[in-house]
Amino acid sequence: MPDEISEAIEEIGGLENLAAHVPTAQQINKQAKIHHVLSDKTRLLIMWALNCCDLCPCVLVSFLKIQNTRLSYHLGVLEDAGLVRSYPKKNWKIYTITRLGREVLACSHDIGAGVSKEMKRVDGTENLI
């Protein structure tokens, strides 16, 4: 084993303490689920659109140019992961990004080139990005 690896392991308290420095199985499962949810381009587009402002499905269908059934499926996946939520407004169902959703986008922000850090939501609330 290289010296620098031995030293690094010793600094964390030995190989037996490595588990104390990595997430629990439950945390890993949650992270894996979020990564899986975000692996779809349509869901990422929905997340970025909702990061700008709350939207109803009719606007998302028009913006994304997809069928209602496809949009409904993707919104359900995002809601199940806790990245978006919906609320009723008269006869409409409005979707909004959650704090977790904003945090996830903030983490992925630097991965994608050309996305402005100066993006603001239309409702005036500040993005974490």
N, C-alpha and C positions, 0 to 999 in steps of 0.2 A: 504494500500500500504506500502511495506517495506520502512524503512527510507532511505536506500541506493538508492532505485529507485527514491524516492522523491528528494533526493539531486542531483542525476544525471540529472533529468528533470529540476531542478532549474538551474543547471550549464549551460545548453544549452539555457536558457532563457524561459523556460516554454514549456508546451505541444504544444502551438500554434507555437513555433519556430522549432519544430521537422522537419517540412517539409524543412526548410532551410538547414538541415544537411543531407538530403538524396537526391539521384539523381532525376532529373526531370523524368517525364513519358517518354519523348523521349529518355533520356539516359538509362532508365530501359529497354525500348523496344530494343535498340541496344545491350545492354548487354545480354538480353534474347536470341536474335537472335544468337549472337556469342556462347553462351553456348549450344544452340540447335545444331548449326553447329558442335561444338566440341564433341557432345555426340556420334558421330559415330567413331568407331575404325579405319575404313579405312581412314577417313579424318584426323584423328590424325596422322596416319602413313605417309600420304602424307605430312602433315605439317612438321613432324620431318625429313623426307627425304629431303624436299626442304630447311630446315634449314641448312642442310649440304652443299648443292650446288644446282644450277639451274639444272633442268632436263627436258627432252622432254618426251612426253607421252609414247613413246616406251620403255623407260627405266623404267618408273613407272609401266607400265603393266607387264613387266618382273619381277620387284622387288616385286610387290604386288601380282602377280599371279592372276590377275583379267581380265575380258573382257574389251575391249576398250569402250564399251557403259557404263559399270559401272564406269570406270575411268572418262570418259567424264562427267557423271552426277555429281560425287563428286567434280571434278575440277570446274565445273560450280557453285556448291553450295559455294565452298570456295572463288571463285572470286566474287560472289554476296555479300558475307559478307565482302569483302575487305581484306581477309587474305592472298590471293595469287593473282598474276597477271601474264599475259602472254605477250610475245613479239615475233615478228617474227625474225627468223634467217635463211636466205636463204629460203629453202623449209620447214623448221621446225617451229613449235610453241614451244617456250621454256617457262617453268613455273618457277617463282621465288616467294619466300615468301616476303610479304610486311613488313614494319616496324611494323604495327599493328599485323601481324602474329607472328613476333618475340616477341613482347611484351606479347602477349597472351601465347605463349609457355613459356616465362620466368615466368609468373605468375603461370602456371600450373606445372612448373618444380619440385617444392618441393613436389607436390602431389605424383608423381611417384618415386618409389625407384629405385636406381641403374642407373640413368641417370647421366653421367659425366658432371660436370660444365666446364670441360676443352675442350668441343667439339668446334672445329673450322670448319668454312666453307672451302671447298676445294679451293675456289677462294681467300682465304686469308682475307676476311672481317671478322670482329669480330662479334660473336653472342652476344646477350644481356644476354645469359644464363650463 
